[in-house]
Amino acid sequence: MDVSTFKAYKACEAEALAVAKGEWKEQQNQTPLLVGNYIHSYFESPKAHKAFIEKHLEAIYRYGDPDKGLKADYQLADTMIKTLENDKVFQKIYMPGDKEVIVTGQIGGHDWKGKIDSLNLKGGYFCDLKTVDNIHKKHWDNDEHTYVPFVKDRRYYYQIAMYRELIRQTFGVDCTPFIFAVSKQKPYPDHAGLSFDSVKDQDWLEEAMQDIVTNQDHIFDVIHGKAQPKRCEQCDYCRATKQITHWINAAELEVD
C-alpha cells in the first residue's frame, strides 16, 4: 500500500477498485500531474528530467516537436522552477537531500511503501515538493466545519505522517518534515516553506495516522475481494454506473 492508493480508496472504494482491475479509466485531466512530475524530475537530476521529457514529448511540446516550443502549461512550469531555483532556503534545505528515496515498513501488519522527494538523514529532515493552484486558497472541510489550507484538503497530512514513520522503520531516524509549495499563478508563481510544528499540525498528523490504522484492514479486504467496495455516489465512476436503489424524499435531497 502507498498513500496515493489509500487516499483513492478513501475517496471512493468502488472507483479505486475498478481502476485497479482495469475496468475503469480515471477521467481527470492528466496535465496537472504531468506538470508536477516535470518539476519534480528537474530537481531530481538532469538525467531524470531529460528522460521524463523524452517520454512525454507529445504532452510537453507543441505538436510533440521541441522545435515548436513548450506548451503553455510547461512554460509556466519552467517559471515555477526558476522561482524555486532563486530561493536561498529551497536551495539550502531541499537540494542537498537524496532524491526519490524509497522507504518501506509495516503498519498494523500491512506492508507500506513511499518515495521521499528529498531526504537528508544527516540533517534529520525530509522534504516534499508540491505544486498548487494557489497556496492561500481556502477549502471547506466537512469534518472540521471550517475552511482549511490545501495541505489538509488534499490529505497531505496522511503522506507526511506515513513518510515519517516509514523513514523511521527504514533508517532508524526520526526526521522532521517540511513541504515546499509552489503555485501556478501567472505571471509570478508564489512559493512557501511549510513546517509541521504547531499543535494543530501535530493533531492532524496524529488523526491521519490513526485513520490509516483504523481503515486499512477494510481497504485491504476490499482489494483482496473479502469485502464489497463502498460507493461514494458522487465521482465519475459512480455516476456512470449508478442504478436507483431507493427513493429520496425531495425535501431531504442533499445539496453541496
Secondary structure, DSSP 8 states (H G I E B T S, - for coil): --HHHHHHHHH-HHHHHHHHTTS----S-SHHHHHHHHHHHHHH-HHHHHHHHHHTHHHHBGGG-GGG-B-HHHHHHHHHHHHHHT-HHHHHHTTTSEEEEEEEEEETTEEEEEEEEEEETTTTEEEEEEEES-TT--EEETTTTEEE-HHHHTTHHHHHHHHHHHHHHHHS---EEEEEEEE--SSS--EEEE---SHHHHHHHHHHHHHHHHHHHHHHHHHTTSS-----SSSHHHHHH----S---GGG----
